[in-house]
Amino acid sequence: MSAKDNVMRLWKERRPDIKSVAELERKMDLSNGIISKWKTKRPSTASAQKVADFFKVPLSEVLDDVADESVTLNKNDQELLAMFRKETDGMSNEEKQDFQDSLGILMNTAKQIVKRRRKSEK
């Protein structure tokens, strides 16, 4: 299932009172038309988290095939997600994406440093 399929399912199950996709997007503070793009494109973590928060479901239920029980967030993952959300609160979607990209670069650099340290310790 795509993220769009998951959002449509959640909408029908949990908020049938909302009459249109546009109204749903407004209530979640998402850009108009963004949900339809999620049929073929993965949403940003920030946008997917807005959906998860709105429907009060885990992020994995928005992003992943809900039949896949292997996808779970352990405590460390949840803490990292909470830190990301706290640090990006108030940022525009573009700023959040830049932040996420920079964080990815930082994590790759840290991974390389750890590998070098382990090699030098041997």
Contacts in CASP RR format, 6 or more apart in sequence:
PFRMAT RR
TARGET T0000
AUTHOR 0000-0000-0000
METHOD contacts of the structure
MODEL  1
MSAKDNVMRLWKERRPDIKSVAELERKMDLSNGIISKWKTKRPSTASAQK
VADFFKVPLSEVLDDVADESVTLNKNDQELLAMFRKETDGMSNEEKQDFQ
DSLGILMNTAKQIVKRRRKSEK
1 9 0 8 1.000
1 65 0 8 1.000
1 66 0 8 1.000
1 67 0 8 1.000
2 38 0 8 1.000
2 39 0 8 1.000
2 40 0 8 1.000
3 38 0 8 1.000
3 42 0 8 1.000
3 43 0 8 1.000
3 48 0 8 1.000
3 62 0 8 1.000
3 63 0 8 1.000
4 35 0 8 1.000
4 36 0 8 1.000
4 37 0 8 1.000
4 38 0 8 1.000
4 39 0 8 1.000
5 39 0 8 1.000
6 61 0 8 1.000
6 62 0 8 1.000
6 63 0 8 1.000
6 64 0 8 1.000
6 66 0 8 1.000
7 24 0 8 1.000
7 35 0 8 1.000
7 38 0 8 1.000
7 51 0 8 1.000
7 62 0 8 1.000
8 35 0 8 1.000
9 66 0 8 1.000
10 51 0 8 1.000
10 55 0 8 1.000
10 57 0 8 1.000
10 61 0 8 1.000
10 62 0 8 1.000
11 18 0 8 1.000
11 21 0 8 1.000
11 24 0 8 1.000
14 55 0 8 1.000
14 56 0 8 1.000
15 24 0 8 1.000
15 55 0 8 1.000
18 24 0 8 1.000
18 27 0 8 1.000
21 33 0 8 1.000
21 35 0 8 1.000
21 36 0 8 1.000
22 32 0 8 1.000
22 33 0 8 1.000
24 35 0 8 1.000
25 31 0 8 1.000
25 32 0 8 1.000
25 33 0 8 1.000
25 34 0 8 1.000
25 35 0 8 1.000
26 32 0 8 1.000
27 54 0 8 1.000
28 50 0 8 1.000
28 51 0 8 1.000
28 54 0 8 1.000
29 50 0 8 1.000
30 47 0 8 1.000
30 50 0 8 1.000
30 51 0 8 1.000
31 93 0 8 1.000
34 43 0 8 1.000
34 47 0 8 1.000
42 63 0 8 1.000
43 51 0 8 1.000
43 62 0 8 1.000
43 63 0 8 1.000
44 93 0 8 1.000
44 96 0 8 1.000
44 97 0 8 1.000
44 100 0 8 1.000
45 59 0 8 1.000
45 81 0 8 1.000
45 84 0 8 1.000
45 100 0 8 1.000
46 85 0 8 1.000
46 88 0 8 1.000
46 93 0 8 1.000
46 96 0 8 1.000
46 97 0 8 1.000
46 100 0 8 1.000
47 93 0 8 1.000
48 59 0 8 1.000
48 62 0 8 1.000
48 63 0 8 1.000
49 59 0 8 1.000
49 81 0 8 1.000
49 85 0 8 1.000
51 62 0 8 1.000
52 58 0 8 1.000
52 59 0 8 1.000
52 61 0 8 1.000
52 62 0 8 1.000
55 61 0 8 1.000
55 62 0 8 1.000
58 72 0 8 1.000
58 73 0 8 1.000
59 73 0 8 1.000
59 81 0 8 1.000
60 71 0 8 1.000
60 72 0 8 1.000
60 73 0 8 1.000
64 71 0 8 1.000
73 81 0 8 1.000
84 100 0 8 1.000
84 103 0 8 1.000
87 99 0 8 1.000
88 95 0 8 1.000
88 96 0 8 1.000
88 99 0 8 1.000
91 99 0 8 1.000
END
